Every structure is written in C-alpha cells, then in structure tokens.
Amino acid sequence: MNHLIREADELLKNGGFQYAVCGGFAIELFLDKTVRNHGDIDISAFWDERDKIILYMQSLGWSVYELCGGGMAHYITDVSNQLKTKRNIFCMTNDCSIVSLTPTNEADMFVVDFDHNGQEHLTFIEFLFNNAENGRFLYARNHAVFLPLARAILSRDGIQYLAPEMVLLYKSTDTERDGYQFDYDAAMEMMSDEQKKWLHDALTVMNPAGHKWLTNWYHGSLLELTELSVGSTITRWRELAEAFSHKPPMLAYDSVGGTIHHNGQQNGFLYIVDEPIAEDTDIYKHPRTTMDDGVEWLTKHPLRLRRIGETRTPILSFDEFVKLRNVEIRSKDHERIVRMFFPYLTSICGIPEALSAIIGKITGVDFSGTSIVTGCFNGINDESIAPYDSPDLYCKWDDGKRVYMYGTIVQGDLSVLKEDEHVLFALSNKITDNIERTADRHIYMRNDVE
C-alpha cells in the first residue's frame, strides 16, 4: 500500500468526519497493489461536513483553498466566507511543492497551477464533496445515478475507499487524461459482474450517444426495434452501422474507421446495444465477412437495443462516385458526360430502369422489356468493339442493344452502325430536349436554343 494512503488516513482519522480515498489511489486499494504514479491524493467526503473538514485542516496548520474554475482558487480564511462554486477544495502545507499560486488583484483570489508529475510527500490533499441521501451515495453530476452507501464505500485494511465503479464514472468525463485509461483497464479485470453492469448502466445514462468505455456496439436497420434477434450483425464502427441502416446494395470503405461509400437510398434507424456483452460469449466474428477482421460480428442470443437516432439517406457526390467506381477521367468532355449521367446509375439512385429511361428518352429507343447490364464510364468492358474511339459512356442491354456516348463529334466520316448499335453525341452541359436523331442511328444532343 502506498505510504501516502496510510499517512493521509492517519492524518484524517481523528477529524470526526466520514471520508474515503477516491481517485487513482482508490483503484489501488481495490486492486490491493500499486499500479502507477499519481499526481496527488484525493479524498471523497460529504457536503454537510465540509466546514468541519476545513476547520480541522486549518487546526493542523494546513492552508485551505477552494477551486473556482478557470484556473482560479479562493483562499478560505473563514468558513463563513466561501464561494462554493465547485465541489473541490485542496489543502496544503507550507512546504508543498506541487502547487503554484499567483496572487490577483482580488483579495484572497489566486491563479493556481498544479505539478502533475507525482506527489512524494503528504503536503497536499484534495477533497471532493458528494451528497448522501437515504442511505445512497449520489453521483455529483446526476443525483438519479447512485450507489447504496454499503456498495459505494469499501474498506481495505481498515482504510475506506470509494468503489471502483463510482471512481471510474467520475474519470469517464476525461478519458484522455494521463492514467485514466490505465485505471479503467486495471479495474475492469477485477470488478464483479454487478459492478461492471452498474458502471455500464451509469455510463449509458450519462452518455446517451455512446462513450469510449461502453465498448459501444451498434446496429443499423430500416426497422423500429427494441431487441436484436439471434444472428444479427453488430459492429463497433458507428458510421458503418449508419450506412447499413440505409440497406445499401453496394458499400465500400477506404480503411477501417475511414470514409464509407454506399448507395443506400432508404432512411433508417441507428441503435446501440443496451446491455454488457462479451466477445465469443454473446457475439462472434462474422465467419463469411468480406470486410476486415473484427469489423462485423453476429449475435448468439437476443440483445436489448436502444434507439439513438434516425438516419437520413446521404447523397453520393461526384468525387465520391469517381473514387468509389475508379473512374479515370480522360478529358473535360468525359468529365462532363460522367457528371451528367452518373446520378442515373442504379448504384446511386437505386432505380434499375433510371439509366435506361433517360437514355431511351434521348435516343428515342424503347428499352422497355429489357434490362441494362452495363453502364461503364471507363470505355468498353466486354467483347464489343466501339465504332469510334473509346466512348465516354458505354451502355449495353440484355437484348443486345448498345449505346456509345461521346462528349464531342468524331472527326472524319461516320461509321456504319450495326442494327442494335446507337451513337449519342452529348454536346450539351446538361440533358436537354434539343435532340437530332438520324436514320443511321447517330443522335446529337445540344444545348438548349436561346
């Protein structure tokens, strides 16, 4: 046991007030071992004994200050003159070296700075005040979150300390602070299922949109759900679950945690699994996933869900589309064609007949009763031979009809096309009705006539 814990207990035990070690040292008392260096020693106490504690510490020759926020501290010379803007006070001896105080123009007000490299001698104690009510220890930030006092205050070798689940709840507001993640990892290995469940539920109440320590698991769906059935997909990747909520026929991502591209067209719901789950016990890795290892998991039994939001269909931008489909823009005319027609692809609008309908309208060809099998911006992708250079858009239907689209008129004589071939020269900046169709199946679409 760290000597500071024993020395602090020796100092305070005759004060006539209830207290418990909290903060990182409380985690050490719970684990019964030293795990890391600590910046200072923290003591949990109750608001109704605050004045008694201040007077006791002053009687021992310690100076007492209350934290006021914004890096300011108020020197308490009289218990009747307190600001009580924060729940913290700190006490220090004259030879304390871990606190720097700079006077201000206001009486008894100081700019305070702390050395967090670690406390070696008992020259500093910080008290954090809480409320107790009807045998319950109330969480300071939300009194609806509480622990029975018998569970909140534990004891090791006669020294009382705050339960690890409550300590971690306080630490959860600043998980990036040095040592806090280490405290969480160490405590979670030793906490009981009851303690873990309480922390999970408390974190959920305080962080309805999720939290790093919840190891949040997400599910996206078109359906309104309260429970997830066996064999359902969940993931830690929130944005992926959001994408799945749109039920996309096509989905891809750059890297895990990176940009996701998909063509989902339906609004949906985003859920979080609302109970503790353990890998390989409650869930298992998707055995046939096409994604990276550990991205997709399947449920072994029903799991409680909590809806955290509705999802709206995103619109795939031109740049996202070009990257997703690896379109190699060859010229300004090619880019113009891609911008004009990519919104009609099934992968974007979700409507199978959209591209057929718009090309049919322009060319005057009836594509009803047939299905488009190719819509390619990267030239010819089958055995067909284009009548001219590589087209800016090549479309083929399952009955053999083909349309070759170019952004500029070819030089020289026009080719004789096969019966099922059509050439469209798209010479406009947008789809227009200024269309000329020839008997040899060459179609010209130009800008609107002003």
Rosetta blueprint (number, residue, H / E / L):
1 M L
2 N L
3 H H
4 L H
5 I H
6 R H
7 E H
8 A H
9 D H
10 E H
11 L H
12 L H
13 K L
14 N L
15 G L
16 G L
17 F L
18 Q L
19 Y L
20 A E
21 V E
22 C E
23 G H
24 G H
25 F H
26 A H
27 I H
28 E H
29 L H
30 F H
31 L H
32 D L
33 K L
34 T L
35 V L
36 R L
37 N L
38 H L
39 G L
40 D L
41 I L
42 D E
43 I E
44 S E
45 A E
46 F E
47 W H
48 D H
49 E H
50 R H
51 D H
52 K H
53 I H
54 I H
55 L H
56 Y H
57 M H
58 Q H
59 S H
60 L L
61 G L
62 W L
63 S E
64 V E
65 Y E
66 E E
67 L E
68 C E
69 G E
70 G L
71 G L
72 M E
73 A E
74 H E
75 Y E
76 I L
77 T L
78 D L
79 V L
80 S L
81 N L
82 Q L
83 L L
84 K L
85 T L
86 K L
87 R L
88 N E
89 I E
90 F E
91 C E
92 M E
93 T L
94 N L
95 D L
96 C L
97 S L
98 I L
99 V E
100 S E
101 L E
102 T E
103 P E
104 T L
105 N L
106 E L
107 A L
108 D L
109 M E
110 F E
111 V E
112 V E
113 D E
114 F E
115 D L
116 H L
117 N L
118 G L
119 Q L
120 E L
121 H L
122 L L
123 T L
124 F E
125 I E
126 E E
127 F E
128 L E
129 F E
130 N E
131 N E
132 A E
133 E E
134 N L
135 G L
136 R E
137 F E
138 L E
139 Y L
140 A L
141 R L
142 N L
143 H L
144 A L
145 V L
146 F E
147 L E
148 P E
149 L H
150 A H
151 R H
152 A H
153 I E
154 L E
155 S E
156 R E
157 D L
158 G L
159 I E
160 Q E
161 Y E
162 L E
163 A L
164 P H
165 E H
166 M H
167 V H
168 L H
169 L H
170 Y H
171 K H
172 S H
173 T H
174 D H
175 T L
176 E L
177 R L
178 D L
179 G L
180 Y H
181 Q H
182 F H
183 D H
184 Y H
185 D H
186 A H
187 A H
188 M H
189 E H
190 M H
191 M L
192 S L
193 D H
194 E H
195 Q H
196 K H
197 K H
198 W H
199 L H
200 H H
201 D H
202 A H
203 L H
204 T H
205 V H
206 M H
207 N L
208 P L
209 A L
210 G L
211 H L
212 K H
213 W H
214 L H
215 T L
216 N L
217 W L
218 Y E
219 H E
220 G E
221 S E
222 L L
223 L L
224 E L
225 L L
226 T L
227 E E
228 L E
229 S L
230 V L
231 G L
232 S L
233 T E
234 I E
235 T E
236 R L
237 W L
238 R H
239 E H
240 L H
241 A H
242 E H
243 A H
244 F H
245 S L
246 H L
247 K L
248 P L
249 P L
250 M L
251 L E
252 A E
253 Y E
254 D L
255 S L
256 V L
257 G L
258 G L
259 T L
260 I E
261 H E
262 H E
263 N L
264 G L
265 Q L
266 Q L
267 N L
268 G E
269 F E
270 L E
271 Y E
272 I E
273 V E
274 D L
275 E L
276 P L
277 I L
278 A L
279 E E
280 D L
281 T L
282 D L
283 I E
284 Y E
285 K E
286 H L
287 P L
288 R L
289 T L
290 T L
291 M L
292 D L
293 D L
294 G L
295 V L
296 E L
297 W E
298 L E
299 T E
300 K L
301 H L
302 P L
303 L E
304 R E
305 L E
306 R E
307 R E
308 I E
309 G E
310 E E
311 T E
312 R L
313 T L
314 P L
315 I L
316 L L
317 S L
318 F H
319 D H
320 E H
321 F H
322 V H
323 K H
324 L H
325 R L
326 N L
327 V L
328 E L
329 I L
330 R L
331 S L
332 K H
333 D H
334 H H
335 E H
336 R H
337 I H
338 V H
339 R H
340 M H
341 F H
342 F H
343 P H
344 Y H
345 L L
346 T H
347 S H
348 I H
349 C H
350 G L
351 I L
352 P L
353 E L
354 A H
355 L H
356 S H
357 A H
358 I H
359 I H
360 G H
361 K H
362 I H
363 T H
364 G L
365 V L
366 D L
367 F L
368 S L
369 G L
370 T L
371 S L
372 I E
373 V E
374 T E
375 G E
376 C E
377 F L
378 N L
379 G L
380 I L
381 N L
382 D L
383 E L
384 S L
385 I L
386 A L
387 P L
388 Y L
389 D L
390 S L
391 P L
392 D L
393 L E
394 Y E
395 C E
396 K E
397 W E
398 D L
399 D L
400 G L
401 K L
402 R E
403 V E
404 Y E
405 M E
406 Y E
407 G L
408 T L
409 I L
410 V L
411 Q L
412 G L
413 D L
414 L L
415 S L
416 V L
417 L L
418 K L
419 E L
420 D L
421 E E
422 H E
423 V E
424 L E
425 F E
426 A E
427 L L
428 S L
429 N L
430 K L
431 I L
432 T L
433 D L
434 N L
435 I E
436 E E
437 R E
438 T L
439 A L
440 D L
441 R L
442 H E
443 I E
444 Y E
445 M E
446 R L
447 N L
448 D L
449 V L
450 E L
